[in-house]
Amino acid sequence: EGNEPEDSMKITYRELLHKVCQFANVLRSQGVKKGDRVSIYLPMILELVIAMLACARIGALHSVVFAGFSADSLCERILDCGCSLLIT
């Protein structure tokens, strides 16, 4: 369920696993490995969950910064956690 109650989507566990594995492979192709830090800057959408689970699947740490934050706030969080990749 998204920010609005009428914003919802249904997905099976099998579909979710497939999407998470696909995105984990994308992260690996970008050089992300176990122990790396990744920032995720997305609204409340399905891709946010997929990105978080993909990071967990490969052992990367993730920091979620919700899309309402300003560019300066995002920059501070990226620098504070020392992330190597930003997902938008």
C-alpha positions as CSV (number, residue, x, y, z in Angstrom):
1,E,0.0,0.0,0.0
2,G,1.4,3.4,-1.0
3,N,1.0,6.8,0.5
4,E,-2.7,7.0,-0.5
5,P,-5.1,4.1,0.5
6,E,-6.2,3.7,-3.1
7,D,-2.5,3.3,-4.2
8,S,-2.0,-0.4,-3.8
9,M,-0.6,-3.4,-5.7
10,K,-0.7,-7.1,-5.3
11,I,2.3,-9.3,-6.0
12,T,3.0,-13.0,-5.2
13,Y,6.0,-14.2,-3.2
14,R,7.3,-15.8,-6.4
15,E,7.0,-12.6,-8.4
16,L,8.7,-10.7,-5.5
17,L,11.6,-13.2,-5.3
18,H,12.1,-12.9,-9.1
19,K,12.2,-9.1,-9.0
20,V,14.5,-9.1,-5.9
21,C,17.0,-11.5,-7.6
22,Q,16.9,-9.5,-10.8
23,F,17.7,-6.3,-8.9
24,A,20.4,-8.0,-6.8
25,N,22.1,-8.9,-10.0
26,V,21.9,-5.3,-11.2
27,L,23.5,-4.2,-7.9
28,R,26.3,-6.8,-8.3
29,S,26.9,-5.6,-11.9
30,Q,27.3,-2.1,-10.5
31,G,30.0,-3.4,-8.2
32,V,28.0,-3.5,-5.0
33,K,29.2,-6.3,-2.7
34,K,28.7,-7.5,0.9
35,G,29.3,-4.8,3.4
36,D,28.9,-1.9,1.0
37,R,26.5,0.9,1.9
38,V,23.6,1.9,-0.4
39,S,21.2,4.8,-0.1
40,I,17.7,4.4,-1.4
41,Y,15.8,7.6,-2.3
42,L,12.3,6.5,-3.4
43,P,8.7,7.2,-2.5
44,M,6.5,4.4,-1.0
45,I,6.4,2.2,-4.1
46,L,7.0,-1.5,-4.7
47,E,10.5,-0.7,-6.1
48,L,11.5,0.6,-2.6
49,V,10.8,-2.8,-1.1
50,I,12.5,-4.6,-3.9
51,A,15.7,-2.5,-3.5
52,M,15.8,-3.0,0.2
53,L,15.4,-6.8,-0.1
54,A,18.0,-6.9,-2.9
55,C,20.5,-5.1,-0.7
56,A,19.8,-7.6,2.1
57,R,20.1,-10.5,-0.3
58,I,23.7,-9.6,-1.3
59,G,24.7,-8.4,2.2
60,A,24.8,-4.7,1.5
61,L,23.7,-2.2,4.1
62,H,20.9,0.2,3.0
63,S,19.7,3.5,4.2
64,V,16.3,4.6,3.1
65,V,15.8,8.4,2.6
66,F,12.2,9.1,1.7
67,A,11.5,11.2,-1.3
68,G,10.2,14.2,0.7
69,F,13.7,15.1,1.9
70,S,15.5,18.0,0.2
71,A,18.7,17.7,-1.8
72,D,20.8,19.0,1.1
73,S,19.3,16.5,3.5
74,L,19.9,13.7,1.1
75,C,23.5,14.8,0.6
76,E,24.2,14.9,4.4
77,R,22.8,11.4,4.8
78,I,24.9,10.0,1.9
79,L,28.1,11.6,3.3
80,D,27.3,10.4,6.8
81,C,26.8,6.8,5.9
82,G,29.6,6.8,3.2
83,C,27.4,5.1,0.7
84,S,28.8,3.8,-2.6
85,L,25.5,3.9,-4.6
86,L,22.3,5.9,-4.6
87,I,19.1,4.3,-5.9
88,T,16.5,6.7,-7.2
